[in-house]
Amino acid sequence: MIGTRVRGTMMCFKTGKFITFEGIDGCGKSTQLLYFKEYLNKQGEDVITTREPGGTNVGDAIRSILLDRKYSDMTMEAEALLYAASRVQHVTQVILPNASAGKVVLCDRFIDSSIAYQGGGDPLTSQDVRNINSLTLDKIRPDITFLIDIDPEQAFKRLNRGRDRIENRGLQYQEKVRKNYLKIASKEPDRIIIIDGNRSKDEVFWDICDQFKRASEVD
């Protein structure tokens, strides 16, 4: 049994949880995931963290290709397929076994990232991306997704140095991705919780904890 204490209230679950953190590059999701992991660990929870692309030896190898700027000529179709290949390995080898064992799995990006980044309609649609990821979606879906929404200009300023191949596409692309994220969230409000990322790290973190408490009570 998993017990999660959020500001003094103990929440109990009979099975594992799969929780994802999403948002445009520079939104702060990776930092918030680590804060949340530390918080749950202090409550004695069995938590693992992982990321996409990556999370496995195969996934990490694919990640190195996807983020390397020397592959700037990669097509969006090839990009989507590589993300899907990393994801199905990740789900089979890491996410599903740990969630099934009753652990809380915190993942930095998942299927929503692919839909937002590659499924904008040029040339792939969101349904195209879902079809490509059908093997993964048939196995597991996130219980809760925290979408950290932030002004793209503010996020882009955090990426001034060391931008990878995706981040190097620029501010206009990030604005498009943000709009795609919000479209996804509007269709799945029961799963996706939008968090205002235009605040201090502490304010964002406590909002995540409060929202998690509410979602867990409903669950």
Secondary structure as GFF3:
##gff-version 3
##sequence-region A 1 219
A	DSSP	beta_strand	2	6	.	.	.	ID=ss1
A	DSSP	beta_strand	9	13	.	.	.	ID=ss2
A	DSSP	beta_strand	17	22	.	.	.	ID=ss3
A	DSSP	alpha_helix	29	42	.	.	.	ID=ss4
A	DSSP	beta_strand	47	51	.	.	.	ID=ss5
A	DSSP	alpha_helix	57	66	.	.	.	ID=ss6
A	DSSP	three_ten_helix	69	71	.	.	.	ID=ss7
A	DSSP	alpha_helix	76	90	.	.	.	ID=ss8
A	DSSP	pi_helix	91	95	.	.	.	ID=ss9
A	DSSP	alpha_helix	96	100	.	.	.	ID=ss10
A	DSSP	beta_strand	104	108	.	.	.	ID=ss11
A	DSSP	alpha_helix	111	118	.	.	.	ID=ss12
A	DSSP	alpha_helix	126	132	.	.	.	ID=ss13
A	DSSP	alpha_helix	134	137	.	.	.	ID=ss14
A	DSSP	beta_strand	144	149	.	.	.	ID=ss15
A	DSSP	alpha_helix	152	157	.	.	.	ID=ss16
A	DSSP	three_ten_helix	167	169	.	.	.	ID=ss17
A	DSSP	alpha_helix	171	187	.	.	.	ID=ss18
A	DSSP	beta_strand	192	196	.	.	.	ID=ss19
A	DSSP	alpha_helix	201	218	.	.	.	ID=ss20
###
